[in-house]
């Protein structure tokens, strides 16, 4: 199979929307469900993951010819783990309150399959410039997805957005939205909306399809 | 699991001059080990450098959080001094080793006039979801808890986390007699040692009360001994005129 030819613009935009890591590929679901109970936590997790993804992609792409094929996965994990440790220390030193709220999930960025996936599928096969574009796009897509989930959960679960009250004094918070179940509910509704949107778009192009199947693009989880 | 031979392992070394697609040369074991060793060393160096930069800030933050918590649970003490338990269970001003755990320390608070006001004690126990770690102030003279602050908890948001966010619950620990009795809402009898638990977070509330009772029972005697010795030394200082020369050395 010959590799698909893509433009730099496509490299950048692909991860943001069409192949969004969380909403379309269903990768990195562990942090997407676990730490998105507030917008602040979602942003912090998104930015930490963005930093790790960008740093790893640059290094993997730059040294791709020096890394023997047999040890490439070990080398990628080593690079990713180094950036995660750095992100963990920096967050602990600069924003200790957020570091405390994210807890073990920062360390778990190491096993976020979205990051390893981009190294194996893209950064190790493309020049540094394109690897950066791909990492930036995918990272922004991850931040958008997490912030979207975090926004819904914080507004309904606490009645606030980024800590500012938005629902009025009479609002009774839906506690379930900040519990793990709320993460699954929100994720489910967002995926449902995206599937419906996609189906509507397909119907417009190709009306009266006989059967609508589950979209084949969905991949796996953590 | 059967081992499958990679196609490149079957190809001749080098493959120079052969027709068809270029043949990949299998890297030697030395190169594989070398690559990972160099990468590991560089990764270690990067982490050490960042750690060196981050450590003072992390330690300063932890010290600040502890100082704020100690001051809060001791009713706004002006300063505090750390006291360490030795292997005989006796509190000393100096640590036996550098590795004194937080459980082996207590913090003696002093007011503006340098009078001891109470001691702050850290305790931990499993709550509903994870370990709850808290600090509380204890007045050995009155045998009362002076205040309580949760340092670490991962209790259910909206329910269990009320042990730190619900001011009605937290304020009950200001001047409550020991050992504390946990009572359900509506069953209060107006006793000095009563604390009303949070509805819907009984396990978390009970855990907080149990931590305090456990630590008070454990440390009541050693703290009392240290407290009395401190009171004696304060009284002695007041009776005798201050020495003109300051003598060095430990007792």
Interface residues (C-beta under 8 A of the other chain):
Chain A: X37 X66 X67 X68 X69 X70 X71 X74 X75 X78 X79 X81 X82 X85 X86 X89 X90 X92 X93 X94 X96 X103 X157 X173 X175 X178 X179
Chain B: X24 X26 X27 X31 X32 X35 X36 X39 X40 X43 X46 X47 X50 X51 X53 X54 X57 X58 X61 X154 X156 X157 X158 X159
